[in-house]
Amino acid sequence: MKIKSRPEDFVVEEVLENPLKDKGDYEVYLLEKKGTNTLDALRDAARRLKVSLSEFGYCGLKDRHALTKQYVSLPAGKGDEIKAKNYRLVFAGFSDAPLTPSSLKENRFRVVVRAVSSPKEIVEAEIEEVKRTGFPNYYDVQRFGSARHGKGFVALEVVKGNYKKALKLLLAVPSPYDESKVKAFRKCLERNWGKWDRCISLATAPWEKRILSFLSRRDFSKRAAKMALGMVDEKIKEFMVNSLQSFIWNQVLSEMIESKADTKVIKQRYMYGSFLFPKGKWDIGIEEIPFPSPRIRLEGELEDFYNKVLQRLGVASLQHLRTTIKGWLFKSHRRKVKIVPDVQGHCDWDKEHPGKYVWKLFFSLPPGSYATMLIRRVFWKEMF
């Protein structure tokens, strides 16, 4: 089975909750991109427009391996249309407030899955079952940033007080998907960690330059590393914290499904854990699980599940999931355990892979839900 063989095989388009206006305090742009993720595109746009990355509002993050259309906002007068290599910004209208996740109504998907070995009838049955019983609303691995490559969670090291390690994970550990300028910067820091002056000119974002300039004027102590982490761009802090929260939330849901779902369970492993997918009708006795935060108060078995997951990570409890560094905040919201989508699909013989099928699926998902999770569930037999 092959997904995302080409950007056009995975198309996602945002639908906003409210129509855009002719006037407003914020300009809204349609960000069309492929071959880059949302943050990298906005980082480049911020550099071109001479604004801070944190001034951009957006509804969600979109993967690089897709053709995506999403909306972003900037304070009126600060934006402009851009046509770059992997993305473009096109003016779409105005809004009275910056875009946030609550601005999004749904995401519409058109997905092509190639080289499918399973008989047509088997896949059709799986689609119908998902339409009846739903699939677990996990975050997929692209949510986990550098951690999905086995490098660890930056925010987890911040929580544990390992500030030097957190800073190195954030600045110097390369990703296979880094653009060439980012790769050069990270490689420089890998070779010259502690010799900050040698890499300042290669920094790709203003906040990176500020951190290296700051560190170059003092000893690299734990306190200095902690202060440097406070200088990270607000959007990057938020992304790093959310990555850790998403992983913890996933693990709690997996634990609950394994313990409480009275049906067959499919297990798909990944770098740090497993996705557990119940087959047939399933219920774990709860419709939503709160995002992990020291501010929430839980009782009973949900608290037990959370403590079990956190203790495996070296964190005693939810109350210890905190840091005193400005901006590294663990905010909470409630997330649905299950998504029951309306999926339409049809298949043909795959001319590029004789004897196999190519499937085209059409569906919409609520904000924050992952199309790749639906694909994992429908085509689970192909994942082994």
Sequence and secondary structure as in RCSB ss.txt:
>XXXX:A:sequence
MKIKSRPEDFVVEEVLENPLKDKGDYEVYLLEKKGTNTLDALRDAARRLKVSLSEFGYCGLKDRHALTKQYVSLP
AGKGDEIKAKNYRLVFAGFSDAPLTPSSLKENRFRVVVRAVSSPKEIVEAEIEEVKRTGFPNYYDVQRFGSARHG
KGFVALEVVKGNYKKALKLLLAVPSPYDESKVKAFRKCLERNWGKWDRCISLATAPWEKRILSFLSRRDFSKRAA
KMALGMVDEKIKEFMVNSLQSFIWNQVLSEMIESKADTKVIKQRYMYGSFLFPKGKWDIGIEEIPFPSPRIRLEG
ELEDFYNKVLQRLGVASLQHLRTTIKGWLFKSHRRKVKIVPDVQGHCDWDKEHPGKYVWKLFFSLPPGSYATMLI
RRVFWKEMF
>XXXX:A:secstr
 EE SSGGGEEEEEEESS  BSS SEEEEEEEEESS HHHHHHHHHHHHT  GGG EES    SSSEEEEEEEEE
TTS   EE SSEEEEEEEEESS   GGGEEEEEEEEEEEEE S HHHHHHHHHHHHHH EE    GGGGGGGGGT
S  HHHHHHTT HHHHHHHHHT   TT  HHHHHHHHHHHHTTT GGGTGGG SSHHHHHHHHHHTTS   HHHH
HHHHTTS HHHHHHHHHHHHHHHHHHHHHHHHHHH  S EEEEEETTEEEEEE SS   S SEEE   TT    H
HHHHHHHHHHHHTT   GGG   SSTT      EEESEE    EEEEEE TTSTT EEEEEEEEE TT  HHHHH
HHHTGGGG 
